[in-house]
């Protein structure tokens, strides 16, 4: 489902009991999420029906750069996220 219609998107989230926190974050192109070095699978969480992946620091920083949320801009300014990123990957 494309998330172009925010109300439809939020309705679908409510149907599966997912709460939105602060709106919808814009993200880099889907191709960036398909690169193996951009996501890391968390193991040993005890989940049997779901896999949990976290983004690399560089992908997380890009997501925050693309975002229009003030919280994300604040995170970039007030943490070492950009300092810790590999500048070539970023």
Secondary structure, 3 states (H helix, E strand, C coil): CCCCCHHHHHHHHHHCCCCCCCCCCCCCCHHHHHCHHHEEEECCCCCCCCCEEEECHHHHHHHHHHCCCHHHHHHHHHCCHHHHCCCCCC
